[in-house]
Amino acid sequence: MQTGNDRAAASGWHLDRRVPVALIVTIIMQTIGIVWWAASISARVDVLERRLQEARHNQSRIIRLEANQNAVYQRLDRIEAASRRIEAKLDRLIMAQVAREKKR
């Protein structure tokens, strides 16, 4: 005849009445908590991956904007140089006009 231990060994595992219900509930709650935590981590990783893709897209846009900005600065430098040349010519023209009027 088989004893209780022999039957348990033959049939695999079994739940004994000595295991408190509180322990079972605690293990189930911990499992639910771990699954919930893992799901929230997965969602956060998805958000971060999306933001990383956007940042990569923005990086190329920023590089193009910086190149355009440098071109604008170069054009501005040329405009300022032309403006200085025009001012110098106007100053010489005014000085020549004043000198002619003094001669009269």
Backbone hydrogen bonds in HBPLUS format (Angstrom, degrees):
<---DONOR---> <-ACCEPTOR-->    atom                        ^
c    i                          cat <-CA-CA->   ^        H-A-AA   ^      H-
h    n   atom  resd res      DA  || num        DHA   H-A  angle D-A-AA Bond
n    s   type  num  typ     dist DA aas  dist angle  dist       angle   num
A0007-ARG N   A0003-THR O   3.05 MM   4  6.33 156.6  2.10 152.4 158.3     1
A0008-ALA N   A0004-GLY O   3.09 MM   4  6.24 157.1  2.15 142.9 149.0     2
A0009-ALA N   A0005-ASN O   2.98 MM   4  6.13 154.1  2.05 143.9 150.8     3
A0010-ALA N   A0006-ASP O   2.97 MM   4  6.11 146.9  2.08 142.1 151.3     4
A0011-SER N   A0007-ARG O   2.97 MM   4  6.10 153.4  2.04 149.0 155.2     5
A0019-VAL N   A0016-ASP O   3.19 MM   3  5.88 171.9  2.19 119.6 122.1     6
A0023-LEU N   A0020-PRO O   3.14 MM   3  5.43 128.7  2.41 101.6 113.5     7
A0024-ILE N   A0020-PRO O   3.37 MM   4  6.84 155.2  2.44 145.2 151.3     8
A0025-VAL N   A0021-VAL O   2.90 MM   4  6.17 166.6  1.91 159.8 163.2     9
A0026-THR N   A0022-ALA O   2.86 MM   4  5.97 154.7  1.92 142.2 149.9    10
A0027-ILE N   A0023-LEU O   2.97 MM   4  6.19 161.4  2.01 149.0 153.2    11
A0028-ILE N   A0024-ILE O   2.97 MM   4  6.21 160.8  2.01 150.7 156.2    12
A0029-MET N   A0025-VAL O   2.85 MM   4  6.05 162.0  1.88 151.9 157.0    13
A0030-GLN N   A0026-THR O   2.86 MM   4  6.06 158.0  1.91 150.2 156.5    14
A0031-THR N   A0027-ILE O   2.93 MM   4  6.12 155.8  1.99 145.9 152.7    15
A0032-ILE N   A0028-ILE O   2.92 MM   4  6.20 161.3  1.95 151.7 156.7    16
A0033-GLY N   A0029-MET O   2.84 MM   4  6.05 157.9  1.88 147.3 154.0    17
A0034-ILE N   A0030-GLN O   2.87 MM   4  6.11 155.7  1.93 150.0 155.9    18
A0035-VAL N   A0031-THR O   2.97 MM   4  6.20 163.1  1.99 152.5 156.8    19
A0036-TRP N   A0032-ILE O   2.89 MM   4  6.07 161.1  1.92 150.8 156.4    20
A0037-TRP N   A0033-GLY O   2.85 MM   4  6.01 161.8  1.88 147.9 153.2    21
A0038-ALA N   A0034-ILE O   2.87 MM   4  6.06 161.4  1.91 149.1 154.3    22
A0039-ALA N   A0035-VAL O   2.92 MM   4  6.15 153.1  2.00 146.5 154.0    23
A0040-SER N   A0036-TRP O   2.95 MM   4  6.25 154.7  2.02 149.7 156.5    24
A0041-ILE N   A0037-TRP O   2.93 MM   4  6.19 154.7  1.99 150.4 157.6    25
A0042-SER N   A0038-ALA O   2.91 MM   4  6.11 155.4  1.97 144.7 151.6    26
A0043-ALA N   A0039-ALA O   2.98 MM   4  6.24 154.8  2.04 146.0 152.3    27
A0044-ARG N   A0040-SER O   2.97 MM   4  6.19 156.8  2.02 145.4 151.7    28
A0045-VAL N   A0041-ILE O   2.90 MM   4  6.13 156.3  1.96 150.9 157.3    29
A0046-ASP N   A0042-SER O   2.98 MM   4  6.23 154.6  2.05 145.7 152.6    30
A0047-VAL N   A0043-ALA O   3.02 MM   4  6.33 156.9  2.08 148.3 154.0    31
A0048-LEU N   A0044-ARG O   2.94 MM   4  6.19 160.2  1.98 149.7 155.2    32
A0049-GLU N   A0045-VAL O   2.84 MM   4  6.06 155.0  1.90 150.8 157.5    33
A0050-ARG N   A0046-ASP O   3.01 MM   4  6.23 156.2  2.07 146.4 152.6    34
A0051-ARG N   A0047-VAL O   2.94 MM   4  6.23 159.8  1.99 150.2 155.8    35
A0052-LEU N   A0048-LEU O   2.89 MM   4  6.07 147.9  1.99 143.6 152.6    36
A0053-GLN N   A0049-GLU O   3.04 MM   4  6.33 154.7  2.10 147.1 152.8    37
A0054-GLU N   A0050-ARG O   3.04 MM   4  6.36 157.0  2.09 148.3 154.7    38
A0055-ALA N   A0051-ARG O   2.84 MM   4  6.06 152.2  1.91 144.8 152.9    39
A0056-ARG N   A0052-LEU O   2.92 MM   4  6.21 150.7  2.01 146.5 154.1    40
A0057-HIS N   A0053-GLN O   3.02 MM   4  6.31 155.7  2.08 145.9 152.4    41
A0058-ASN N   A0054-GLU O   2.78 MM   4  6.05 158.6  1.83 149.7 156.4    42
A0059-GLN N   A0055-ALA O   2.79 MM   4  5.94 140.4  1.95 141.4 152.2    43
A0060-SER N   A0056-ARG O   3.36 MM   4  6.69 155.5  2.43 145.9 148.8    44
A0061-ARG N   A0057-HIS O   3.24 MM   4  6.57 154.7  2.31 143.5 150.9    45
A0062-ILE N   A0058-ASN O   2.79 MM   4  6.01 154.2  1.86 150.9 157.9    46
A0063-ILE N   A0059-GLN O   3.00 MM   4  6.26 155.7  2.06 147.6 153.6    47
A0064-ARG N   A0060-SER O   3.11 MM   4  6.37 159.0  2.15 144.9 149.8    48
A0065-LEU N   A0061-ARG O   2.88 MM   4  6.14 157.5  1.93 149.1 156.0    49
A0066-GLU N   A0062-ILE O   2.84 MM   4  6.04 155.3  1.90 150.9 157.3    50
A0067-ALA N   A0063-ILE O   3.06 MM   4  6.30 154.1  2.13 144.5 151.3    51
A0068-ASN N   A0064-ARG O   2.92 MM   4  6.22 158.5  1.97 149.8 155.8    52
A0069-GLN N   A0065-LEU O   2.78 MM   4  5.98 152.2  1.86 146.1 154.6    53
A0070-ASN N   A0066-GLU O   2.93 MM   4  6.17 155.3  1.99 147.2 152.9    54
A0071-ALA N   A0067-ALA O   3.07 MM   4  6.36 153.7  2.14 144.9 152.0    55
A0072-VAL N   A0068-ASN O   2.92 MM   4  6.22 151.9  2.00 147.2 155.1    56
A0073-TYR N   A0069-GLN O   2.90 MM   4  6.21 156.7  1.95 150.4 156.7    57
A0074-GLN N   A0070-ASN O   2.98 MM   4  6.26 154.9  2.04 146.6 153.1    58
A0075-ARG N   A0071-ALA O   2.98 MM   4  6.26 158.1  2.03 147.3 153.2    59
A0076-LEU N   A0072-VAL O   2.83 MM   4  6.05 157.1  1.88 150.6 157.5    60
A0077-ASP N   A0073-TYR O   2.89 MM   4  6.15 153.5  1.96 147.1 154.0    61
A0078-ARG N   A0074-GLN O   3.05 MM   4  6.36 155.0  2.11 146.6 152.9    62
A0079-ILE N   A0075-ARG O   2.87 MM   4  6.17 155.1  1.93 150.3 157.8    63
A0080-GLU N   A0076-LEU O   2.84 MM   4  6.07 160.7  1.88 152.3 157.5    64
A0081-ALA N   A0077-ASP O   2.94 MM   4  6.15 155.5  2.00 145.6 152.5    65
A0082-ALA N   A0078-ARG O   2.91 MM   4  6.14 158.3  1.96 146.9 152.9    66
A0083-SER N   A0079-ILE O   2.82 MM   4  6.03 154.0  1.89 147.9 155.8    67
A0084-ARG N   A0080-GLU O   2.92 MM   4  6.19 154.2  1.99 147.5 153.8    68
A0085-ARG N   A0081-ALA O   3.01 MM   4  6.30 156.8  2.06 147.2 153.4    69
A0086-ILE N   A0082-ALA O   2.90 MM   4  6.16 158.2  1.94 150.2 156.2    70
A0087-GLU N   A0083-SER O   2.87 MM   4  6.11 159.7  1.91 149.2 154.9    71
A0088-ALA N   A0084-ARG O   2.88 MM   4  6.11 157.5  1.94 147.3 153.6    72
A0089-LYS N   A0085-ARG O   2.95 MM   4  6.21 157.0  2.00 147.8 154.0    73
A0090-LEU N   A0086-ILE O   2.84 MM   4  6.09 158.2  1.88 151.2 157.7    74
A0091-ASP N   A0087-GLU O   2.81 MM   4  6.03 159.0  1.85 150.7 156.7    75
A0092-ARG N   A0088-ALA O   2.97 MM   4  6.25 160.6  2.01 148.2 153.1    76
A0093-LEU N   A0089-LYS O   2.88 MM   4  6.08 155.6  1.93 147.6 154.9    77
A0094-ILE N   A0090-LEU O   2.79 MM   4  6.02 162.3  1.82 155.2 159.6    78
A0095-MET N   A0091-ASP O   2.87 MM   4  6.04 161.8  1.91 149.6 155.1    79
A0096-ALA N   A0092-ARG O   2.89 MM   4  6.05 154.7  1.96 144.4 151.6    80
A0097-GLN N   A0093-LEU O   2.90 MM   4  6.13 153.8  1.96 145.7 153.2    81
A0098-VAL N   A0094-ILE O   2.83 MM   4  6.10 160.1  1.87 153.7 158.8    82
A0099-ALA N   A0095-MET O   2.90 MM   4  6.09 158.0  1.95 146.6 152.9    83
A0100-ARG N   A0096-ALA O   3.03 MM   4  6.24 151.8  2.12 145.7 152.5    84
A0101-GLU N   A0097-GLN O   3.02 MM   4  6.30 154.5  2.09 146.5 153.6    85
A0102-LYS N   A0098-VAL O   3.01 MM   4  6.25 147.3  2.12 147.9 156.6    86
A0103-LYS N   A0099-ALA O   3.21 MM   4  6.40 144.5  2.35 139.9 148.3    87
